[in-house]
Amino acid sequence: MARPQDHSMTVRYVPTEKKPWGVFWKANLKNGERKRCSKYFATEGEATTFKAAHEAIAATLPPPPPRLKSVLPTTAAGPMGAATAPRGSLTLRAFAVDWLTAHVARRRPASRRGYESILETHVYETLGAIRLSPETFGTQHVVAMLSTRAAAGVEWGTQKAIIRVVSSMLSWAVRYNHLDKNPCAKLVKELKDSSSSTFDEPEPNPLNTVQLDAFLRWLQTGRLPGKPADYPVDGPRLRGGQLRTEGYPEWYPYFLTLARTGMRRGEAAALKWATTYLDRTPARARIERSYSPDARRAALEAGAKTSDGDLAPKSGKAREIDVAPRLADVLRDEARRRRAAALARGRAVSPYVFVTPRGTRILSDSSTAERIFLRFMTVMPPHLGCHEGCTEAHAAHTIHDLRDTFATLHLMQNPGKLGWVSWMLGHKHVSTTLNRYTKFVPQLVGGQHQTFAGDLDAPTAQAKVDALTAAAQGPGAGEK
C-alpha cells in the first residue's frame, strides 16, 4: 500500500455497514494525487489490528512522490500573458481568456466550466469588446450589463454569480495594473434585490418551548396538549379511513434533528451516516453537502442522466456540529431499525440519514414534510404557550422556523453562546446571527435591540460578541 501521512488512518464505527467497523485512509497515487480508501471489519479489534499492521509497513516505505503541477499552455494575451501586457492593450474578452487559462485552470473542472459558461452567456456580448483601462472601463459598464441581463429575465441569484465571477477576474486585472480598482466591489450588497420571495431567508418566526414540545410529542403519539386521555388520537388516518393509534413516529428523528441542531433542510437532506459520528463523545455530525432542487434541475436540463442535487453548504465550507445526547440516542435507534428492516427485505441500507418509509430521501422541498408540519399547526390549541394577549398565527409557521427556534431558545438561555449558535447555524459571520435574532433576544445588545436590529457592521458585531463572551466566562477569563 502507499505510504499514508502521519495519523491519516482512522477507525470509525459505521452502523449502516454489514461489517460496521471501518478503517479510512488516503493513498498516494503515482501522479502525487491522493485517493480516499476504506476497508470494513466485523469487530473493532480486527480494524485496529489492520490499522497497526499497515501503518508499520507504511513507515518503512520511501516518502510519496511530490504532487505534479500542471503545465499551463500559452494564453491568448501572448507568450508572457496578461501580467506584462501594456495597460489598455487588452479587451475584457482577451483578458478573460488569459485569466481562464492561467488561473481558473487550477480549479476543479466543474468550476472551470461554470466560469466559462457565465462569461460566454452573460458577459462577452456586452463587455467583451471594451478595453481594460481606468479611462474606458468602470462600474457603470458592469451595472449596465447586469441591467441588460435583468431585463432579459435573469434572476437575482444568477446576477450575483455573474458579479462574483467578473469580480474575481477583475481583481487580477487590478494586480496586473490594467485597472486601479475593482469595479465590482460591494456591488452585491448595493444592488441587493429583495423583490423575489426566494432571495433571502424569511424573517425569523420561532416557536416557543411549549409549542416545540407539543409538536414533538404529537409526532410520537398523535396526542394534543390539554386533551383528556380518552380523547381520540389526532393523527393521520389510514387508507381505509380509520384512525391510527399514533402520530408520525417515522418522521420524529427528522424533525427532532432540525429542532435540536438548527441545520437547514437542504443540509439534512444531504446528511449521510458516514459523516454522522454517533460513537464519539460528544456525538458530532459533519455538514459537507446541501441539497438544492435548483442544482438538480439545472443538471438534468443540461443533459445529465442523474443528479443528486448536492452542493457545498451555503457558507461554502464544511463544518462539524454538536449532536445532543438525546438526539444521538434517537439516531442510533433509527440506524438499528433501518438496518434491521433492510436485512429483512434483502436490500441495501440507504447512505442518507433521513429517508421516507419507502426508502427515498427526504428532500428539502418534501411536500409530505410540509403537510405533516402544517397539520399540527392547524390542530394546535390557539395561543399554546403564549402570553396573555398574544396574536400569533400558528398557521404562519413553516418548517424553517425550527431553525430559528433552535437559535432563539439557546440564546435566551445564555446569550454568551452566540458564537456557538452562529457556528451551528453555518453563518459565515457572527454578525449575521446577531442581526437576525437581536429582536428576539434583546440581551444580545444589552437591551438596545432597537438600535441594532438592522444591519450591523462586522467589527461592531464582533466587539459585542467578545464582550458577551467575556461576561459569560466571568472576570479574569481572558488572562488564561
C-alpha positions as CSV (number, residue, x, y, z in Angstrom):
1,M,0.0,0.0,0.0
2,A,1.1,3.6,-0.5
3,R,2.6,5.3,2.5
4,P,0.0,7.3,4.4
5,Q,0.6,10.6,6.1
6,D,1.0,10.7,9.8
7,H,-2.2,9.9,11.7
8,S,-4.1,9.6,8.4
9,M,-5.6,6.1,9.2
10,T,-8.7,6.2,11.4
11,V,-11.0,3.6,12.8
12,R,-14.7,4.5,12.9
13,Y,-18.0,2.7,13.6
14,V,-20.5,2.9,10.7
15,P,-23.8,1.4,11.7
16,T,-25.1,1.1,8.2
17,E,-22.5,-1.3,7.0
18,K,-22.8,-5.1,7.4
19,K,-19.3,-5.1,8.9
20,P,-19.6,-1.9,10.9
21,W,-16.0,-1.1,11.9
22,G,-14.2,0.7,9.1
23,V,-10.6,1.9,8.6
24,F,-10.2,5.0,6.5
25,W,-7.1,6.5,4.9
26,K,-5.8,8.3,1.9
27,A,-3.5,6.5,-0.6
28,N,-0.9,8.3,-2.7
29,L,-1.2,7.8,-6.4
30,K,1.8,7.9,-8.9
31,N,0.9,11.4,-10.0
32,G,1.1,12.7,-6.5
33,E,-2.7,12.9,-6.0
34,R,-4.4,11.3,-3.0
35,K,-7.3,8.9,-3.1
36,R,-9.7,8.1,-0.2
37,C,-9.7,4.4,0.7
38,S,-11.6,2.3,3.2
39,K,-11.9,-1.3,4.5
40,Y,-14.6,-2.7,6.8
41,F,-14.4,-5.4,9.6
42,A,-16.8,-7.2,11.8
43,T,-15.1,-6.1,15.1
44,E,-13.1,-3.2,16.4
45,G,-10.2,-5.4,17.2
46,E,-9.8,-6.6,13.6
47,A,-10.0,-3.0,12.4
48,T,-7.3,-1.9,14.9
49,T,-5.0,-4.8,14.0
50,F,-5.3,-3.9,10.3
51,K,-4.5,-0.3,11.0
52,A,-1.5,-1.1,13.2
53,A,0.0,-3.6,10.7
54,H,-0.4,-1.4,7.7
55,E,1.0,1.7,9.4
56,A,4.0,-0.3,10.5
57,I,4.6,-1.4,6.8
58,A,4.0,2.1,5.5
59,A,6.6,3.6,7.9
60,T,9.3,1.6,6.1
61,L,8.3,2.8,2.6
62,P,10.0,5.8,0.9
63,P,8.2,9.2,1.0
64,P,5.5,9.7,-1.5
65,P,6.3,11.5,-4.8
66,P,5.7,15.3,-4.9
67,R,2.4,16.4,-6.4
68,L,2.9,17.2,-10.1
69,K,2.0,20.7,-11.2
70,S,0.1,21.1,-14.4
71,V,1.9,22.9,-17.3
72,L,-0.2,25.8,-18.4
73,P,-0.5,26.5,-22.2
74,T,0.3,29.8,-23.9
75,T,-2.5,32.2,-23.2
76,A,-4.5,34.4,-25.6
77,A,-2.7,37.5,-24.5
78,G,0.6,36.3,-25.9
79,P,3.6,34.2,-24.6
80,M,4.0,36.4,-21.5
81,G,0.3,36.6,-20.7
82,A,-1.8,39.5,-19.3
83,A,0.7,40.1,-16.5
84,T,3.1,42.1,-18.8
85,A,0.7,43.4,-21.4
86,P,0.6,47.2,-21.6
87,R,-2.4,48.9,-19.9
88,G,-5.3,49.4,-22.3
89,S,-3.9,46.9,-24.8
90,L,-6.3,44.1,-23.9
91,T,-10.1,43.8,-24.3
92,L,-12.1,42.3,-21.5
93,R,-12.6,39.1,-23.5
94,A,-8.8,38.7,-24.2
95,F,-8.0,39.2,-20.6
96,A,-10.8,36.7,-19.6
97,V,-9.3,34.0,-21.9
98,D,-5.9,34.6,-20.3
99,W,-7.4,34.5,-16.8
100,L,-9.3,31.3,-17.5
101,T,-6.1,29.6,-18.9
102,A,-3.6,30.9,-16.3
103,H,-5.7,30.9,-13.1
104,V,-9.1,29.2,-13.4
105,A,-7.4,26.1,-14.9
106,R,-6.1,25.3,-11.4
107,R,-9.6,24.9,-10.1
108,R,-11.9,21.9,-10.4
109,P,-13.3,21.0,-13.9
110,A,-16.9,21.9,-12.7
111,S,-15.7,25.3,-11.5
112,R,-13.9,26.0,-14.8
113,R,-17.0,25.0,-16.8
114,G,-19.2,27.2,-14.7
115,Y,-16.9,30.3,-15.1
116,E,-16.7,29.8,-18.8
117,S,-20.4,29.4,-19.2
118,I,-21.2,32.6,-17.2
119,L,-18.8,34.6,-19.3
120,E,-20.0,33.2,-22.6
121,T,-23.7,33.5,-21.8
122,H,-23.8,36.8,-19.9
123,V,-20.7,38.9,-20.2
124,Y,-18.9,38.7,-23.5
125,E,-21.8,40.1,-25.6
126,T,-22.0,43.3,-23.6
127,L,-18.5,43.8,-22.2
128,G,-16.2,41.6,-24.3
129,A,-15.0,44.3,-26.7
130,I,-14.3,47.0,-24.1
131,R,-10.6,47.6,-23.4
132,L,-9.4,47.3,-19.8
133,S,-8.1,50.7,-18.5
134,P,-9.4,53.1,-15.9
135,E,-10.4,55.5,-18.7
136,T,-12.5,53.1,-20.7
137,F,-13.9,50.6,-18.1
138,G,-15.7,51.1,-14.8
139,T,-18.5,50.2,-12.5
140,Q,-21.1,51.8,-14.9
141,H,-20.3,49.2,-17.5
142,V,-20.8,46.3,-15.1
143,V,-24.1,47.8,-13.8
144,A,-25.3,48.3,-17.4
145,M,-24.5,44.7,-18.2
146,L,-26.5,43.5,-15.1
147,S,-29.4,45.7,-16.1
148,T,-29.5,44.1,-19.5
149,R,-29.4,40.6,-18.1
150,A,-32.2,41.5,-15.6
151,A,-34.3,42.9,-18.4
152,A,-33.8,39.5,-20.2
153,G,-35.3,37.7,-17.2
154,V,-32.1,36.6,-15.4
155,E,-32.9,36.0,-11.7
156,W,-31.0,37.9,-9.0
157,G,-29.3,34.7,-7.9
158,T,-27.7,34.3,-11.3
159,Q,-26.8,38.0,-11.3
160,K,-24.9,37.5,-8.1
161,A,-23.0,34.6,-9.7
162,I,-22.1,36.9,-12.6
163,I,-20.8,39.6,-10.3
164,R,-18.7,37.2,-8.4
165,V,-17.1,35.7,-11.5
166,V,-16.4,39.1,-13.0
167,S,-15.1,40.5,-9.7
168,S,-12.7,37.5,-9.3
169,M,-11.4,38.1,-12.8
170,L,-11.0,41.9,-12.4
171,S,-9.2,41.5,-9.1
172,W,-6.4,40.1,-11.2
173,A,-6.7,43.0,-13.7
174,V,-6.0,45.3,-10.7
175,R,-3.0,43.2,-9.7
176,Y,-1.6,43.3,-13.2
177,N,-2.1,47.1,-13.3
178,H,-4.8,47.2,-16.0
179,L,-7.2,48.8,-13.6
180,D,-6.8,51.0,-10.5
181,K,-9.6,49.4,-8.5
182,N,-12.1,46.6,-8.9
183,P,-15.4,47.9,-10.5
184,C,-17.4,45.1,-8.9
185,A,-16.5,46.0,-5.3
186,K,-19.6,45.9,-3.0
187,L,-22.0,45.5,-6.0
188,V,-23.8,42.5,-4.5
189,K,-24.6,44.4,-1.3
190,E,-25.5,47.7,-3.0
191,L,-27.6,46.1,-5.8
192,K,-29.4,43.8,-3.4
193,D,-32.7,42.7,-4.9
194,S,-35.3,41.6,-2.3
195,S,-38.2,41.5,-4.8
196,S,-38.1,37.7,-5.0
197,S,-39.5,35.8,-2.1
198,T,-36.8,33.2,-2.5
199,F,-33.9,35.7,-2.4
200,D,-33.2,35.5,1.3
201,E,-34.2,33.6,4.4
202,P,-37.6,34.6,5.7
203,E,-37.9,36.7,8.8
204,P,-37.5,34.6,12.0
205,N,-40.7,33.3,13.4
206,P,-39.6,30.8,16.1
207,L,-41.8,28.5,18.2
208,N,-41.7,28.8,21.9
209,T,-40.7,25.9,24.2
210,V,-44.2,24.7,24.9
211,Q,-45.1,24.6,21.2
212,L,-42.0,22.7,20.2
213,D,-42.5,20.1,22.9
214,A,-46.1,19.7,21.9
215,F,-45.2,19.2,18.3
216,L,-42.5,16.6,19.1
217,R,-45.0,14.7,21.4
218,W,-47.7,14.9,18.7
219,L,-45.3,13.3,16.2
220,Q,-44.7,10.4,18.5
221,T,-48.2,9.8,19.9
222,G,-50.7,11.9,18.0
223,R,-51.9,13.4,21.3
224,L,-52.5,17.1,21.6
225,P,-51.8,19.0,24.8
226,G,-54.8,19.8,27.0
227,K,-56.9,16.9,25.7
228,P,-58.2,14.2,28.0
229,A,-56.6,10.8,28.0
230,D,-59.5,9.2,26.2
231,Y,-59.6,11.8,23.5
232,P,-59.3,10.3,20.0
233,V,-55.8,10.4,18.6
234,D,-55.4,13.4,16.3
235,G,-53.0,11.6,14.0
236,P,-53.2,10.7,10.3
237,R,-55.9,8.3,9.0
238,L,-55.0,5.1,7.4
239,R,-56.0,4.3,3.8
240,G,-59.2,2.6,5.0
241,G,-60.3,5.8,6.8
242,Q,-59.8,4.5,10.4
243,L,-57.8,6.5,12.9
244,R,-54.3,5.4,13.7
245,T,-53.1,4.8,17.2
246,E,-50.1,7.1,16.8
247,G,-49.0,10.2,15.0
248,Y,-46.0,10.2,12.7
249,P,-43.2,8.5,14.7
250,E,-41.3,7.7,11.5
251,W,-40.8,11.4,11.0
252,Y,-39.8,12.1,14.6
253,P,-36.0,11.8,14.0
254,Y,-36.1,14.2,11.1
255,F,-38.0,17.0,12.8
256,L,-36.1,16.4,16.1
257,T,-32.8,16.9,14.2
258,L,-33.9,20.1,12.6
259,A,-35.1,21.5,16.0
260,R,-32.0,20.3,18.0
261,T,-29.2,21.2,15.6
262,G,-30.6,24.2,13.6
263,M,-29.4,22.7,10.3
264,R,-31.1,23.7,7.1
265,R,-33.5,21.4,5.4
266,G,-31.1,21.0,2.4
267,E,-28.2,20.1,4.8
268,A,-30.5,17.5,6.5
269,A,-31.4,16.1,3.0
270,A,-27.7,15.6,2.2
271,L,-26.6,14.2,5.6
272,K,-25.1,10.7,5.4
273,W,-24.4,8.1,8.1
274,A,-20.7,8.1,7.0
275,T,-20.4,11.7,8.3
276,T,-22.5,11.2,11.4
277,Y,-20.2,10.2,14.2
278,L,-22.6,8.9,16.9
279,D,-19.9,6.8,18.6
280,R,-17.9,9.9,19.6
281,T,-18.2,11.6,22.9
282,P,-19.8,14.0,22.4
283,A,-21.6,12.9,19.2
284,R,-20.9,15.0,16.1
285,A,-22.2,15.4,12.6
286,R,-20.2,16.8,9.7
287,I,-22.1,19.0,7.3
288,E,-20.3,18.7,3.9
289,R,-23.1,19.0,1.4
290,S,-26.5,20.6,1.0
291,Y,-29.3,19.5,-1.4
292,S,-30.5,22.1,-3.9
293,P,-33.6,21.4,-6.1
294,D,-32.4,24.1,-8.5
295,A,-29.0,22.5,-8.9
296,R,-30.6,19.1,-9.6
297,R,-33.0,20.7,-12.1
298,A,-30.2,22.5,-13.9
299,A,-28.1,19.4,-14.1
300,L,-30.9,17.4,-15.7
301,E,-31.7,20.2,-18.1
302,A,-28.0,20.3,-19.1
303,G,-28.3,16.6,-20.2
304,A,-27.2,14.7,-17.2
305,K,-28.9,11.4,-16.8
306,T,-29.0,11.5,-13.0
307,S,-28.1,14.2,-10.4
308,D,-28.3,14.0,-6.6
309,G,-28.5,17.8,-6.5
310,D,-26.0,18.1,-3.6
311,L,-23.8,21.2,-3.5
312,A,-21.4,22.7,-1.0
313,P,-23.1,24.2,2.1
314,K,-24.4,27.8,1.9
315,S,-21.3,29.1,3.7
316,G,-19.0,27.3,1.2
317,K,-17.2,25.4,4.0
318,A,-17.9,22.1,5.7
319,R,-18.4,22.2,9.5
320,E,-18.9,19.7,12.3
321,I,-21.8,20.4,14.6
322,D,-22.7,19.0,18.1
323,V,-25.4,16.3,18.4
324,A,-27.2,16.4,21.7
325,P,-27.2,13.1,23.7
326,R,-31.0,12.7,23.4
327,L,-30.8,13.2,19.6
328,A,-27.8,10.9,19.3
329,D,-29.8,8.1,21.1
330,V,-32.7,8.6,18.7
331,L,-30.4,8.5,15.6
332,R,-28.7,5.3,16.9
333,D,-32.1,3.7,17.3
334,E,-33.1,4.8,13.8
335,A,-29.9,3.3,12.4
336,R,-30.5,0.0,14.1
337,R,-34.2,-0.1,13.0
338,R,-33.2,0.9,9.4
339,R,-30.6,-1.8,9.2
340,A,-32.9,-4.5,10.6
341,A,-35.6,-3.5,8.1
342,A,-33.1,-3.6,5.2
343,L,-31.8,-7.1,6.2
344,A,-35.4,-8.4,6.4
345,R,-36.2,-7.1,2.9
346,G,-32.8,-8.1,1.5
347,R,-32.0,-4.6,0.4
348,A,-29.1,-2.2,1.0
349,V,-29.3,0.4,3.6
350,S,-29.6,4.0,2.3
351,P,-26.4,6.0,2.9
352,Y,-28.6,9.0,3.8
353,V,-29.7,9.6,7.3
354,F,-33.3,10.8,6.6
355,V,-35.5,8.7,4.3
356,T,-39.2,8.2,3.9
357,P,-40.8,4.9,5.0
358,R,-40.5,3.9,1.3
359,G,-36.7,4.4,1.4
360,T,-36.4,7.6,-0.6
361,R,-34.5,10.7,0.5
362,I,-36.4,13.4,2.4
363,L,-35.5,16.3,0.2
364,S,-35.6,20.0,1.2
365,D,-38.7,20.5,-0.8
366,S,-40.6,17.5,0.5
367,S,-44.3,18.2,0.3
368,T,-45.0,15.4,2.8
369,A,-42.9,17.0,5.5
370,E,-44.6,20.3,4.9
371,R,-48.1,18.7,5.0
372,I,-47.3,17.0,8.4
373,F,-46.0,20.2,9.9
374,L,-49.0,22.2,8.6
375,R,-51.4,19.6,10.0
376,F,-50.1,20.1,13.5
377,M,-50.2,23.9,13.2
378,T,-53.8,23.7,12.2
379,V,-54.9,21.4,15.1
380,M,-52.6,23.0,17.8
381,P,-54.7,24.7,20.5
382,P,-54.7,28.5,20.0
383,H,-52.2,30.6,21.9
384,L,-50.4,27.5,23.2
385,G,-47.6,28.7,25.5
386,C,-48.2,32.3,24.5
387,H,-48.5,35.2,26.9
388,E,-51.8,36.9,27.5
389,G,-53.0,39.0,24.5
390,C,-50.8,37.1,22.1
391,T,-52.0,37.4,18.5
392,E,-49.6,34.9,16.9
393,A,-51.0,32.9,14.0
394,H,-49.8,29.3,14.3
395,A,-50.6,28.6,10.7
396,A,-48.0,31.1,9.6
397,H,-45.2,28.9,10.9
398,T,-43.1,26.9,8.5
399,I,-40.5,24.1,8.9
400,H,-37.7,26.7,8.6
401,D,-38.9,28.1,11.8
402,L,-37.5,25.1,13.7
403,R,-34.1,26.5,12.8
404,D,-35.0,29.9,14.3
405,T,-36.4,28.1,17.3
406,F,-33.1,26.4,17.9
407,A,-31.3,29.7,17.8
408,T,-33.6,31.7,20.0
409,L,-34.1,29.1,22.7
410,H,-30.3,28.7,23.1
411,L,-29.7,32.5,23.0
412,M,-32.4,33.2,25.5
413,Q,-31.0,30.6,27.9
414,N,-27.4,32.0,27.5
415,P,-26.6,35.0,25.3
416,G,-22.9,34.2,25.7
417,K,-23.4,31.2,23.4
418,L,-23.8,33.5,20.4
419,G,-20.6,32.3,18.7
420,W,-21.6,28.6,19.2
421,V,-25.1,29.2,17.8
422,S,-23.6,31.0,14.8
423,W,-21.3,28.0,14.1
424,M,-24.2,25.5,14.5
425,L,-26.3,27.5,12.0
426,G,-23.5,27.7,9.5
427,H,-23.4,31.5,9.3
428,K,-20.3,33.0,7.7
429,H,-20.2,35.9,10.2
430,V,-21.3,36.1,13.8
431,S,-22.8,39.5,12.9
432,T,-25.4,37.7,10.7
433,T,-26.6,35.7,13.7
434,L,-26.6,38.9,15.9
435,N,-28.6,40.9,13.4
436,R,-31.1,38.2,12.8
437,Y,-32.0,37.3,16.4
438,T,-31.5,40.5,18.3
439,K,-35.2,41.5,18.4
440,F,-36.0,38.1,19.9
441,V,-33.1,38.2,22.4
442,P,-32.6,41.8,23.5
443,Q,-29.9,40.7,25.9
444,L,-27.5,40.3,22.9
445,V,-27.0,44.1,22.9
446,G,-27.7,44.9,26.5
447,G,-31.4,45.9,25.9
448,Q,-30.6,48.3,23.0
449,H,-32.1,46.0,20.4
450,Q,-33.9,48.8,18.5
451,T,-30.6,50.3,17.7
452,F,-29.0,47.2,16.3
453,A,-32.0,45.4,14.8
454,G,-30.9,46.4,11.3
455,D,-27.6,45.6,9.5
456,L,-24.7,45.7,11.9
457,D,-21.1,46.1,10.6
458,A,-18.9,43.1,11.3
459,P,-16.4,44.9,13.6
460,T,-19.1,46.3,15.8
461,A,-20.9,42.9,16.0
462,Q,-17.6,41.1,16.8
463,A,-16.8,43.6,19.6
464,K,-20.2,42.9,21.1
465,V,-19.7,39.2,20.8
466,D,-16.3,39.5,22.5
467,A,-17.9,41.5,25.3
468,L,-20.7,39.0,25.8
469,T,-18.3,36.0,25.8
470,A,-16.1,37.7,28.4
471,A,-19.1,38.4,30.6
472,A,-20.3,34.8,30.3
473,Q,-16.9,33.4,31.2
474,G,-16.5,35.7,34.2
475,P,-13.7,38.0,35.4
476,G,-10.2,37.0,34.6
477,A,-11.2,34.6,31.8
478,G,-9.1,36.5,29.3
479,E,-6.0,36.2,31.4
480,K,-5.7,32.5,31.0
